Amino acid sequence: MKLNLKNPIAFFDLETTGTNIAHDRIVEISIVKVLVNGETEIKTRKINPTIPIPTETSLIHGIYDEDVKDEPNFKQIAKSLVSFLEGCDLAGYNILKFDVPLLVEEFLRANVDFEVSQRKLVDAQKIFFLMEKRNLSSAYKFYCGKKLEGAHSAEADTLATFEVLKSQIEMYNGQTVEDLSGKEIGTIENDMKVLHELTNRKMVDLAGRMVFNDKGEEVFNFGKHKGKPVGQVLSSEPSFYDWMMKGDFPLDTKRRLTEIKLRAFNSR
């Protein structure tokens, strides 16, 4: 099928140093520009982010500091990139929440004008979520083949969830599960301990402010210390503990944070 285009459309994806739009940088960009006549032009290149790439991030996209140390930084390629994207609408997967905002941030840091307000933005993830609903009613129809009557009443929703879980186990029993990076993390089994570990394996606190990294270390999952070991941060910056304890964080988060602090203190 040929896309019905009035303007060229640039499908693009970014690999980055992390997921903090204000702080993180692009390490690779790939663009597939589809012209109105259906022809395509592809540009892919690595970029020196000028800041270290966290190891846990490199393990996901396979790009390490050594791979980009001799590449140009974003400012050096910004003008040629704007020229390539001139007149193009933009498309991608999850671009509205992440790729477009981060790309705009990079252009702003480079003092290069890149206006998106006049471009059409098409996010395939949004269409996916709009058409393939991820609510309980949709799950009940998909797994159980029935319409959920009385949705949003506590009892109906609870009974439906019970049926959905049983159907999920029957459908996926014995199948391996991979995380977003393609790493195998376990197998679906009719065993609640196994299912718990699959669905809660990375969370330290219930709000997800702290998670376990691939080494099994408790690391922060937000803000300026995202990806850093909690114990290490609390040791080097004790005031961060006080800030969190006084801040608007859930009591469970504060409890887990205190447990980590006491454990680190007692291990000295």
N, C-alpha and C positions, 0 to 999 in steps of 0.2 A: 504494500500500500504506500502511495506517495502522500506526504503531508501537504495539506492545502495551506500554502504560505503566501503572505503578502510581503513579509520581510524575511531576510535570512534569520535562522534561529541557531543559536550556539548552545549545544548541550555541553555542560562542563562538570568536572568533578575536581575536588581539591584533596590532597593529602597534606596534613598539617602537623604542627608540633603538639597540638592538643585541641580541646574543644572550647576554650575560653576565647570568645570573639574579640574581646578588648586586648588580650595579652598574647595570644598565640599567633603563629605565622604560617605561611604557606611553604611547604617543602617540595610540592609537585603540583602542576596543573595540567589537565588534559582537556582539550576542547575539540569537539566535533562540530564544525560549522556546516549547516545544511543550507545550501543556496535555494533560491526560489525555484530553480529548474530541477532541483533534486540532487544536484551534484554535492559532494561533501569534501571538506578540507579538514585535515586532522593536524593538530599541533599538541605535542606533549613535551614538557621540559621540567627538569628539576630546578629548584630555586634554593639559594642559600638563605636560610631564615634569619641569620645573624644572631640567633640565640640557640642554646643547646636543645637537641631533640631528646626528650625523656626516653629512657630505655623501654619503658612499658608501651610507649607510643610506637617506637621503632619496631617492636615485636609484632605490632599489628600490621603496619604497612610496608615493613621491610626496608625502610630508608633510614640510614644512620648518618651521624655527623660527617663521617669520612666520605660518604657518597655525595655530599653537597658542598664540601669545603671549597671546591674550585669553581662552583657554579655562580652565576650572577645573582645578586640580591634582587628583591622585587622592584626596588626603585630603578634599577638599571634596565629592566625590561618593561616597565609600566607603560611607556609611551607606545612601544611597538604592540603591546597587548591591547591597548585602547584602539589602535589603528585596526587591528585584526577583528575586533568586536564592533567596529563602527557600523551603526544601523541594524545591529542584530538584536532580536529578542533573546531571552535567556531561558534555558530549560535544564532540568536535572532532577535528581532524587534527593529530597529534603533540602533543596536549595533555599527555601524561604526562611527557614529557621537558622541555617548555618552557613552554607556556601556563599550566598549573595551577601549577607552582612559582613562576613569575614573578608571577602574580596573587596568590598567597598572600603573597609577599614584599611586594607593594604594600600589602596589607591590614595586615600586621604593622607596616610603617613608619607606617601611618596609625593604629595602635593600635585597629583595629576587628576584632572577632572574626569570623573566617570559617573554619569548621571543615570540612574535606573528608573526614575519616575516616568519617563516616556517610553520605556520598554515594556513589552508584555513578558510576564514571568510565569512559566508553566512548571509546576512541581508534580512529578509523577507519583510521589509518595502521597500527596494530598488526594489525587484521583483514586489511588489504591484504597486509602482509608475511607473515602466517600462511598466507593462502590462496594467494598468488602468490609462491612462494619465489624468492629471488634468489641461490641457490647455483648452482654449476656444473652439477649434475645437472639442475636446472630449466631453465637456459639451453640445455643440450644438447638437452633434449626440445623446448623451444620453437623453437629455431632449426634444429635438424637433424632433428627428428621421430623421435629414437631414444632408447632408454633407455641411460644410461651404465653399462656393466658395469665392475666393478672400481673404482668411485669411491673416491677417496682414495689410490689407488696413484699414484705420481708419473708413471709412463708413461701410464696411462689418462687421467689428468687433463690432462696436457700435450697428448696427441693430441686430446682432446675440445676443448680451448681453441683449438687450431689450426683445427678444423672450425667451431667457433662463430664465430670471427673471419671466416672466409671467408663463412659464411652471413650474418653481419651486413652485410658489405660488399655482398653481392648484394642483400639485402633493402632496405638504406637508401641505396644508391649514388645520389648526386645530391640527396638530401633535406637541407634546411637543419636546423641544430641551434640550439636556443635555450637560454639558461641559465634559472635558476629565476625570474628577473625578466622573462622574455619577450624578452630582447635576443638578436638573432641573432649567433651567434659563429662560424659557419662552415658548411661543407657536407661531408657524408660522401663520401669519395673513396677509390679503391683506391690510396692513396698514404700510406706510413708516416709521412712528415713531417707531412701534414695530420692524420692520426689522432693522432699524438703531440701536436700543438698543441691539438687538441680535448680530449684527456684529461689533459693536464698544463699547460694554459695559465696557471694561476694560482699554481702552486707554485714557491716559491723554494728551499726545502729539501724533502727527501723526506718529512719528518715533518709538513710543513704548518704549522710554527710561524711561518713567514713566507710571505706570498703577495703577488702583484701586485694592486694595486687597479685601478680602471677607467682611471686615468691612466698605468698602467704603472709605478707606484712600488712599491718593496718596502716592505711594511708588516707590522707584527706581527699575528699571528692568534690571540693569546691574552692573557690577563691584563689588567693595568691599562693597558697601552699598545696594546691591540687596536685596529687601524685606523690607528695612527699610523705615519708613515714611519720606517723603521728608522734611517736616517742621522741624522734629526732627533733621535730619542730618544738615540742614542749620543752625539750632540754635547751635548745639554742635560743628560744624566744618564749620565756615563761609568761610574758604578758599576754600571749595569744590565748593561753588557757583562761586567764582572768576575763579577757574580752568575750570568749565564748560563754563562760559561765554567767556573765551579766547580760548576754545578748538574748535575742528572741529565738532560742533554739529549743527543741523539745526536751523534756526532762530525761527521756531515754537517752538522747544524744549526750547530754551532760553527764549522765551516770556512766555511760561507756567511756567517755573521755576521762573521767576521774579514775576509773578502773585502770586505764592504760597509764595514766600519770603515776598512780601509786605503784603499779607493777614496775615501771621504769625506775622509779625512785628506790624501790626495795632491791632492785637488781644491781645497784651501784656498789 
